[in-house]
Amino acid sequence: MLTLFHTEGCHLCEEAWALLETAGLAARTRRCDILDDAAWLEAYRTRIPVLRDDTGRELGWPFDLADLRRFTAFSS
């Protein structure tokens, strides 16, 4: 499972989600709005969107489809 840390109205977050859809990863990605948790807000306030895998590795924005595929190759 992947986690995309985002917030509503963030155009970069929308771009990141579109890349996840293009890569066929949307179904195995949960979205967590950083405004829903104080710890997430503190950690990701100026860094979103951030994709995290189950091991805790993170892929911060900016990333493209190739970056996303490399990152998820280790998360499968």
Backbone as CSV, one residue per row, in Angstrom:
resi,resn,N_x,N_y,N_z,CA_x,CA_y,CA_z,C_x,C_y,C_z
1,MET,0.834,-1.175,0.000,0.000,0.000,0.000,0.885,1.247,0.000
2,LEU,0.467,2.222,-0.773,1.130,3.518,-0.833,0.227,4.553,-0.178
3,THR,0.830,5.616,0.315,0.073,6.723,0.905,0.515,8.008,0.236
4,LEU,-0.457,8.769,-0.241,-0.179,10.086,-0.803,-0.652,11.128,0.200
5,PHE,0.295,11.858,0.758,-0.039,12.961,1.641,-0.314,14.179,0.772
6,HIS,-1.461,14.801,1.000,-1.940,15.883,0.137,-2.833,16.793,0.964
7,THR,-3.415,17.771,0.299,-4.520,18.536,0.858,-5.398,18.993,-0.295
8,GLU,-6.657,19.221,0.018,-7.612,19.655,-1.003,-7.204,21.010,-1.569
9,GLY,-7.394,21.169,-2.877,-7.085,22.428,-3.528,-5.629,22.601,-3.911
10,CYS,-4.810,21.604,-3.658,-3.385,21.662,-4.007,-3.219,21.151,-5.442
11,HIS,-2.877,22.041,-6.364,-2.756,21.623,-7.764,-1.597,20.639,-7.972
12,LEU,-0.549,20.760,-7.189,0.563,19.803,-7.309,0.114,18.416,-6.850
13,CYS,-0.718,18.382,-5.824,-1.250,17.105,-5.336,-2.132,16.457,-6.401
14,GLU,-2.903,17.261,-7.098,-3.736,16.750,-8.189,-2.865,16.183,-9.302
15,GLU,-1.755,16.843,-9.596,-0.827,16.329,-10.608,-0.225,14.997,-10.163
16,ALA,0.136,14.911,-8.893,0.703,13.664,-8.369,-0.316,12.535,-8.469
17,TRP,-1.581,12.813,-8.122,-2.628,11.793,-8.205,-2.826,11.342,-9.657
18,ALA,-2.786,12.276,-10.588,-2.921,11.937,-12.005,-1.788,11.009,-12.444
19,LEU,-0.572,11.250,-11.964,0.548,10.352,-12.277,0.311,8.955,-11.705
20,LEU,-0.214,8.888,-10.486,-0.519,7.590,-9.876,-1.577,6.858,-10.694
21,GLU,-2.570,7.569,-11.180,-3.593,6.955,-12.029,-2.984,6.458,-13.333
22,THR,-2.147,7.271,-13.947,-1.488,6.889,-15.202,-0.635,5.646,-15.016
23,ALA,0.028,5.552,-13.885,0.896,4.406,-13.602,0.107,3.179,-13.140
24,GLY,-1.201,3.311,-12.989,-2.020,2.196,-12.537,-1.879,1.908,-11.052
25,LEU,-1.507,2.917,-10.277,-1.248,2.730,-8.847,-2.324,3.329,-7.946
26,ALA,-3.322,3.960,-8.523,-4.338,4.629,-7.710,-5.079,3.645,-6.805
27,ALA,-5.338,2.458,-7.289,-6.100,1.472,-6.505,-5.347,1.008,-5.268
28,ARG,-4.028,1.084,-5.292,-3.257,0.661,-4.115,-2.658,1.838,-3.349
29,THR,-3.277,3.016,-3.555,-2.808,4.227,-2.886,-3.948,4.856,-2.099
30,ARG,-3.687,5.096,-0.824,-4.668,5.834,-0.029,-4.218,7.282,0.035
31,ARG,-5.184,8.174,0.069,-4.889,9.601,0.171,-5.152,10.054,1.598
32,CYS,-4.188,10.760,2.162,-4.318,11.290,3.515,-4.156,12.801,3.455
33,ASP,-5.221,13.496,3.795,-5.179,14.958,3.828,-4.435,15.380,5.086
34,ILE,-3.397,16.160,4.912,-2.562,16.547,6.046,-3.316,17.396,7.064
35,LEU,-4.440,17.972,6.671,-5.224,18.768,7.610,-5.993,17.898,8.599
36,ASP,-6.040,16.587,8.339,-6.766,15.668,9.218,-5.954,15.210,10.420
37,ASP,-4.668,15.537,10.471,-3.818,15.046,11.550,-2.712,16.062,11.825
38,ALA,-2.572,16.461,13.062,-1.577,17.485,13.415,-0.156,17.045,13.087
39,ALA,0.142,15.764,13.273,1.493,15.269,12.975,1.769,15.321,11.473
40,TRP,0.771,14.968,10.677,0.943,15.051,9.217,1.139,16.500,8.797
41,LEU,0.354,17.386,9.375,0.471,18.799,9.028,1.868,19.318,9.355
42,GLU,2.360,18.962,10.511,3.704,19.386,10.923,4.778,18.829,9.983
43,ALA,4.637,17.565,9.621,5.658,16.896,8.806,5.627,17.309,7.336
44,TYR,4.431,17.568,6.808,4.299,17.729,5.354,3.781,19.089,4.894
45,ARG,3.592,20.005,5.795,2.991,21.309,5.488,3.557,21.955,4.213
46,THR,4.867,21.994,4.091,5.480,22.664,2.936,6.071,21.682,1.934
47,ARG,5.791,20.393,2.114,6.421,19.385,1.255,5.450,18.661,0.336
48,ILE,4.148,18.817,0.533,3.189,18.030,-0.241,3.242,18.387,-1.717
49,PRO,2.943,17.409,-2.545,2.571,16.035,-2.252,3.795,15.164,-1.943
50,VAL,3.573,14.201,-1.067,4.605,13.231,-0.705,3.983,11.847,-0.767
51,LEU,4.674,10.933,-1.444,4.232,9.551,-1.537,5.098,8.716,-0.600
52,ARG,4.453,7.882,0.225,5.192,7.039,1.169,4.778,5.584,0.966
53,ASP,5.764,4.683,1.053,5.448,3.258,0.955,5.363,2.654,2.352
54,ASP,5.056,1.360,2.417,4.878,0.676,3.700,6.148,0.617,4.542
55,THR,7.300,0.764,3.914,8.557,0.709,4.671,8.927,2.074,5.245
56,GLY,8.180,3.114,4.858,8.469,4.457,5.338,9.292,5.295,4.377
57,ARG,9.711,4.688,3.254,10.437,5.484,2.250,9.488,6.507,1.660
58,GLU,10.011,7.677,1.328,9.190,8.746,0.784,9.747,9.253,-0.542
59,LEU,8.816,9.613,-1.398,9.131,10.254,-2.670,8.457,11.618,-2.643
60,GLY,9.281,12.653,-2.565,8.741,14.005,-2.494,8.624,14.645,-3.860
61,TRP,7.734,15.588,-3.945,7.525,16.355,-5.169,8.700,17.291,-5.383
62,PRO,9.156,17.495,-6.589,8.557,17.030,-7.826,9.031,15.634,-8.214
63,PHE,8.115,14.868,-8.804,8.477,13.586,-9.394,7.674,13.391,-10.667
64,ASP,8.242,12.595,-11.552,7.556,12.304,-12.808,7.241,10.819,-12.863
65,LEU,6.707,10.377,-13.984,6.300,8.984,-14.127,7.477,8.023,-13.974
66,ALA,8.622,8.386,-14.522,9.813,7.529,-14.394,10.258,7.430,-12.935
67,ASP,10.260,8.549,-12.225,10.607,8.539,-10.801,9.636,7.663,-10.021
68,LEU,8.367,7.809,-10.326,7.330,7.036,-9.646,7.515,5.543,-9.884
69,ARG,7.800,5.172,-11.096,8.009,3.746,-11.415,9.249,3.186,-10.719
70,ARG,10.310,3.971,-10.678,11.517,3.515,-9.955,11.219,3.342,-8.466
71,PHE,10.519,4.301,-7.890,10.193,4.251,-6.471,9.322,3.035,-6.151
72,THR,8.320,2.796,-6.959,7.398,1.693,-6.668,7.961,0.329,-7.045
73,ALA,9.017,0.301,-7.836,9.647,-0.990,-8.167,10.186,-1.650,-6.904
74,PHE,10.558,-0.843,-5.908,11.081,-1.347,-4.647,9.985,-1.564,-3.612
75,SER,8.761,-1.124,-3.958,7.652,-1.219,-3.012,6.689,-2.344,-3.344
76,SER,6.943,-3.074,-4.389,6.004,-4.110,-4.830,6.001,-5.312,-3.937
